[in-house]
Amino acid sequence: MKRLLTIAIAALAALPAFAEYPDKSITIVVPFAAGGPTDKVARDFAEALRKPLGNVAVVVDNAGGAGGTIGAAKAARAPNDGYTLLLHHVSMATSPALYRKLPYKTLDDFEYLGLINEVPMTIISKKTLPANNFAELRKWLEDNRGKINIANAGVGSASHLCGLMLQNALKIEMQTISYRGTAPAMTELISGQVDVMCDQTTNTTAQIEGKMVKAYAVTTQQRLKTPVLAALPTLDESGLKGFNVSIWHGLFAPKGTPKAITDKINAALKVALKDPAFVKSQEGLGAVIINDARMNGPEHKKFVEAELEKWGSVIKTAGQYAD
Ligand code: ASP
């Protein structure tokens, strides 16, 4: 008996200090404003992640600004103990080509924990804009050259890139107005301060349904199937041949977070991605939940490496930079 006890004590002592992870609340940094599309994904995901992590609180910290680079830098510098994570999107792959000085290294400063979803975007406008379909919007944009404002969430954000691609495809330059996220941009669009925006369906679905804004097209090559968005044509079928953008969200931790912890988070992420409430909410908003190898850290990182290449060459060709 005494011997058994000694063995048990020795075994317990050999367990690493993080065996109890998590024993306090976890913070997910969201590098955009509260109430926007990334925030919406993060809050739904945090709720789903909480359960497989033993019901510990998972809270969202909105650190918006500079196209998501401020929040990403904040997470990169946080203690690597598994209690600060980062939920970020395609900007992780676009910012390195856009910012001359980036306050973190995309591939070296993070552990990659898994991809979460892919989200299409929609072209929307203030509701007083006198166009009722994409052809009319195009005509209005042509007639108002030099006077049009387009909102976005800062250099490198999804709305920025989608807006640039739209301007290039239409050959119409617009004046860019940047916000800490597309939630504040949406408020200004609704009140008519700005004219148009391209934003994720996770933000636009409710506003389109509530007729707070007008919607003209989706950015994917296939039409979407959700009740609110199914009637919208694709940009491709509306005359902008080949237009195809949908963005992704992934989960990251500061570099050096112990593997035992990242393994635990990755296992929880896979459970969260199948959580019925998460699946229902995301699918209702037009998002596609990841169901392939990119749910794993190494494949997630490989995917982002490919995205860095892809966006790097698109952006360099366009000659866009920020400081
Ligand atoms: N939709 C934003 C973007 O353009 C991000 C956000 O506000 O969540 O990237």
Residues whose N, C-alpha, C, O or C-beta is under 5 A from the ligand:
A	BS01	LIG	F32 A33 G36 P37 T38 D39 A153 S157 A158 S159 H160 G181 T182 A183 Q200
